Amino acid sequence: MQNWEVTLAKHFKDRNNEEIDEAVIGTIISTNPISVSIYNGQIILNSNQYYVCESLKNITGTINLENVADHGALTTKFTITRELNIGDEVLCIPAARGQKYFIVDKVATT
């Protein structure tokens, strides 16, 4: 029979080492630097614990339009601004054993 200290330690180990293997919805709690709360605030992801997908960053480039009415061809530069704001919900997918997460995109909650 085990003593109570060993049993208690095993319970803490089981509680603190849950297998993390599924996507979760996180909430942005800071934007500079980005911090994300997951599991109702039980885990806070900081900059060394996630990767942010390019789709959430600003996109700049050049676009070529042909056959524009009254102009012919047109080339112009563009910027698409994708901002993360405090309170935004984002899809977080864990990497191996939940050590890091991929922040994939904003989640619409409508």
C-alpha positions, -999 to +999 in steps of 0.1 A: +000+000+000+013+035-009+015+063+015-007+093+010+022+115-002+029+092-032-008+090-041-012+127-039+018+133-060+005+109-087-028+128-087-010+161-092+011+146-120-020+132-138-038+166-134-008+186-147+001+164-176-031+161-196-027+150-232-034+179-254-043+167-289-071+188-303-078+222-316-091+248-291-105+282-292-084+308-275-090+345-266-065+373-274-057+389-240-028+411-252-017+423-286+018+437-282+032+411-276+004+387-285-009+365-256-037+340-259-058+325-231-069+289-236-088+264-215-107+293-197-075+310-186-058+278-173-031+282-199-017+315-213+003+313-245+032+337-248+054+345-278+077+315-273+047+291-272+030+297-305+034+303-343+011+328-360+000+319-395+007+344-423-031+348-428-032+368-396-005+393-406-006+423-429-004+413-466+012+437-490+017+433-528+011+445-562-020+437-583-023+439-621-058+446-635-065+443-672-094+457-691-104+483-665-131+504-680-118+537-694-082+528-683-071+497-700-045+479-678-038+491-643-011+482-618-013+493-582+000+483-547-023+471-520-022+463-483-047+441-465-046+447-427-055+417-405-054+429-369-058+408-338-076+427-311-081+420-274-112+398-271-108+382-305-113+344-305-087+324-325-083+288-335-053+272-318-040+239-330-014+222-308+019+209-322+034+177-307+022+172-272+009+207-269+043+223-263+036+250-290+004+260-308-004+273-343-027+303-342-045+297-374-073+323-378-099+343-361-131+325-353-165+339-360-189+333-331-222+342-348 
